[in-house]
Amino acid sequence: MEQENIKSHNVTTTSVYQVKFYLIVLTATITTVLRFNVLPEKYFFDSNYIMSLMNHVNHFRFQETFNNTAYWSNFINIFNFSSLLQWNIFYSLIFNPLLFFILKDVKIPSLPKLIWIYASIGLLNLYTFQLSKEIFQFIVYMVIFFVITKNNKNKFITITLCISILLLWGFLFRIYFIIIAIYSLMICILIHFYHTRKLRRGFIPLILIGVWLSLFLLEYIAPHEYHIILTIHDKLNSHRIDSFYANTIIIDLIPNQGRLSLFMVNYIISIIRMLFPVELLFNFRADVFLYIPFLTFQIMLSYFVFVALKSVLQGKALYKTEISLCLYFGFLLGSALFEPDFGSWIKHENTLFPLFIMFIINKYSSDEYNIYSKK
């Protein structure tokens, strides 16, 4: 009887593995067909530009993102790929099995979570698993995922490693990740003080004060970069406002005129808009029904984030959840400074999928001990 139960359990487990595997394969296939047969040419702009750079880029250059993406793509191009479809298939064959490896042993979550997870995998195959800057960003967060999940003993070391990885990525590729690393560390410190009862009120205001203080200091430390941050939305979107292909741009509601106080008002509003982009439903320049899936995706994620945040602040979450959440909010705070449109936000945000599953799937968020419980 016991052997029959074991055999039945093994069969069930195998069946679940197969379902998860086939769902990922189906998702990847559908999105690949969709990308190369339905999406307009504008979705291939970055990939085509990177491919053109690959023909003459011979060395690495600090902070030149497109150049460095082309450089590393040349470095790994051992099969001499010459088309975007080849790159898409190549990355899909590498990273979809990796996603299956991460998901294969977890219990099937609730239906909303299951839908969101495979929608996110679909977006990864649509926008990230291709010749793009985002693929390397995804790799960075995948490395961070393994750092967090494999280090079960020392929370301080785990945070230090994660912040160090973001700083290194920022110094080498995208400088704004240095800001994201700093904001992530700030969130970690504030949550620590919250748990030690040295900070029980004003948690969110202190986060905003921290952002304001960082920009205030930046004005004196690096005035050129400070000016770029305060005017970047206007510069990025000034020539796109009337464009048919820029239906989701994030325009500041209040002209800041170079004033930090007005910038912070827009900044707070931008965070809310990015978390809950309901304004897409009132976009009369395009078919709003096309935005409903993206709006639903983002609102579901925001819900999962705030549920996890509540659990963290109540001391009921694993440190894995806490760290992943700190890194997400650091990314959100940094992105709100720069993101020009909702499409870019969704695309960039989804590269954090390895972090998301740590506060969405129970295996990573609630099946172990509570690090704040009294022994």
N, C-alpha and C positions, 0 to 999 in steps of 0.2 A: 504493500500500500504506500509506504513511504517512498519507494523507488518510483512508483507511478506519479506521485505528487511532484517529485523532483523533475521527472521527465516532462510532466505537464507544464511546470514552471519554466523549464528551459525552452519548450516550444513557444510558450507565450512571450518570453523575452526575445526570442529570435524573431517572432512576428512583429513585435514592437520595433525592433531594430530595422526590419525591412520596411515598415511603414514610414519611419523617419527618413530612411535613406531614399526611398522612392519619392517622398514629398520634396526633399531637397533637390533631387534630380529633376523632378517635374517643374519646380519653381525656377531653377536655373535655365532649363530649356525654354520655358515660356518667355522669360525675360530676355533671353538672348535673341529669340525670334522677334520679339517686340522691338527690341533696340535697333536691329538692323533692317527691319521692314516697315516700321510704323513711325518711329520718332523722327522729327524734322532734323535738318542739317545742323541747326544750332547746338544740338546735344553732342555733336562730334567735334566742336571747335577746339577744345583743349587737347583732345586726343590727336587730332590732325596736326595741331601746332607742335606738340611734343614729338610726333613722328618726323616732322620736318626738321626739328632741331637735331634729331638723332643722326642726321646725315653729316653734321659738321662739328658736333660737340665732342671734344677730346679730353677735357679735364673738369674736375670738380671746382665749383665756385661757391664760396660761402654766401648764403642768403639768396641765391638766385634759384628759386624753386623750380621753374620750368627747365632751366638748364640742367639742374641736378637730377631732376626726374628723367630727362633724356640721357644723362650720363649713366645713371644706374640701370636704366632700361637697356642701354647698349651693353653694359657689363654682363647682364644676365641673359642677353639675347643669344644663347648658344645655338639656337635652332634657326637663326637668321630669319626671324619673322619679318614680314613685309606688309602685313595688312592688320587692320584693327580687329577683324574677326579672329585672326590667329592669336593675338594677344588676349582677347576676351576668353577664348577657349582655354588657353594656357593657364591664366589666373583662375578660371573656374575649376579646372581639374586639380589645382593645388589647394585652394581655400575652401571649396565646398566640402571635400572630405574632412578637412580640419574642423569645419562647423559641425559635421556629423559626429566626429570624435568627441566634441564638447557636449553635444546634446544627447548622445546615444544612451547614457546611463541615467538620465534624469527622468523622474516621473512625468507623465503627460500632464501638463498644467491645465488650468481651466480653459474653456473654449476662447474667451477673449484674449488671454495670454498666448494661446496657441496660434490664433489668427495673427496677432501682432508679430510674433516671432518669425513666422514664415513670410509675412509682409516685409519685415525688415531684411530677411535673407533675399527676398525678391529685389529690394532696393539696392542691396549690396551688389547683386549680379547685374543690375541695370546701370548703376553709376560708378561703382568702385572697382569691381573685378574686370578691369580694362587698362589700357594704356592711359594712366592718369596720375595726378598728384595724390589723390585720395588713397590709392592702393598702399602707398608707403606709410601714410598716416594710419591706415587700418593695421598694418604690420606692427607699428609702434604700440598700438593699444592691445594687440594680441600678445605682444611680449609682456606688457604690463599685466594682462590677464593671468598669464602663467606665473609671473612674479607673485601676484596676490594669492593665487590658489595653491601654489606649491610651498609658500612660506607660512606655516601654521603656528610658529612659535613666538616671533618677535614683531609686534606691530610697528614699533619705531623703525626697525630696519626695513620693513616692507614699504612704509611711507617714504623713507629716504631714497630707496631704490626707484620707486615710481616717480618721485619728483625729479630725481637725477636723470632719468630717461627722458622726461619731458624737457628738461633744461638742455640736454645734449641735442635733442631733436630741434629745439629752438635755435641754438647756436649754429647748428650745421645747415638747417633747411629753412625753417619758418620762424622768424624772430618773435612773432606774437605768441608762440608757444612758451616763451619765457614768461610772459604775462600770465598765461594760463597756468603755468607751474606755480607761480607766486600766489595767484588767487586760490589754487587748489590747496596749497599749504596753509593759507589763511583760514580757509574753511575747516581744515583739519584741526587747527589750533583752537578756533572758536568752539567747535564741537567738544573738544577735550575740556575746555573750561566750563562748557555747559554741563557736562557730566560730573565734573568735580564740584558743582554747585557754586562756582565762582561767577557764573554767568547764567542767570535764569530769565532775565528779561532783556529785551532789546536785541535779540539774536539777529534778525533781519536788518534792522537799522545799523548795527555794527558792521555787517557785511558791506552795506552801501557806504558807510563811513570809511571803511578800509579801501574801497575802490576810489572814493573821492581823494583820500589821502595819497594813494599811489599816483594819481594823476597830478595832484598838487605838487608833489615832490618831483615828478617827471618834468614839470615846467621849468624847474631850476637845474635839474641834472642833465636833461636832454631836451632843450626847448624845440628843436626841429622835429623830433619824434612826437612831442606833445602837440605841436601844431597839426601834424599829420592826423593824429587820432581825432582831434576836435573837428577837423574839416573833411574827414575821409568819406563820410556818407554823401556829402554834397559833391565831392570830386568824382566819386565812383558813379553817381546816378545822374549828374547834371546833363549828360548827353544821352541818357536812356529814358528820361521821363516820358517822352512822346513815342518811344519805340514800341512797335507791335509785339516785339519779342521780350519786352520787359514788363510783364503784367504783374509780377510779384515783388517789385522792388520795395525796399523798406525806406520810406522817406521820413525824415525827421518832421514831427508835427509842429515843432517850434524852432524857428531859425535861431541857432545859438550865438551867432555873431562873434564866435571866438570866446565866449564866456563860459567858464567851467560850470557855473550854477545852472545855466540853461541846458548845457550839455548833459548834466546829471539828470535833469527832468526828462529829457528825451531818452536817456539811457534806461531809466527805470521803466518808462513806457515801452521801450523796445524789448526789454526782457519779457514783459507781460505779453506783448504781441507775438514774440517768438514762441513762447510756451503755449499760447492759445490764439493761433492765427485766424480767428473767426472773420476778420476783415476780408479774407479771400472770397467769402460768400457774397460780398457786396462789390466784387470787381466786375464792372460792366464792360470791360474791354475784352473779355474772353468768356468762354463757356464755363460758368462756375461749377458745373457738374464734374469737370475734369479735376477740380481742386478738392472735392469732397473726400476722396480716398486719402489724400495727403493731410487734410485737416483732421480727419478721424484718426489717422496714424499718430499725429503729433499730440492730439488731446489725450489719446490712450497712454502714450508714453509719459506725458506730464502727470497723469493720474498715478501711474506706477511710481514715478519719481517721488511724488508727495506722500504716497502711502509709505514708501521706504524711508523717507525723511522722518515721518512721524515715528516709525519704528526705531530709527536710530536715536532720535532725541529722547525717546522713552527708555533707552538702554536695553531694548529687546532684540537688537540685531547683532549679527556677527560683525567682527571687525572687517571682514571681506566686503560686506555690504556698505559699511561706513566709509571705507577707503574709496570704493568705486563711486559712491555717491559724492564724496568730496571732489574727486577728479571730474565727475560730470558737471558739478556746479562751477568748478574752476573753468571748465571749457565753456559753459554757458556765459559766465561773467566776461570772459575774454572775447567770445564771439560777438556778444552784444555791442562791443566797441567797433567792430569792423564789418559784420555781415551786411552785404548790399541788398540781398533779396531773400525771400523765403525759400526759393528753390535751392540756392546755395546752402542755406542753413540746414535744410533737411538732408542734403547730400553730405555735408561735412559732419553733421551730428551723427548720422547713421554709422560712421566709421568707428564710433564708440560702442558698437554692438557687443563686443566682448565684455565691456563693463556693464551694459544693460542687463545681460542675463544673470549677473551676480546679484541684482536686487529684484529680478523678476521671477527667476526659477528657484524653487525652494531648496534644491540641493546646495546652492551657494549662499542662501540668505537666511535659512532658519533651522536647518537640521542638526546643528551642532550646539555647543554651549553658548551661553550668553556671557560675553566678556566683562559685563558690568555687574553680573550677579555676585552676591557675597558668598564667599567660600565657607 
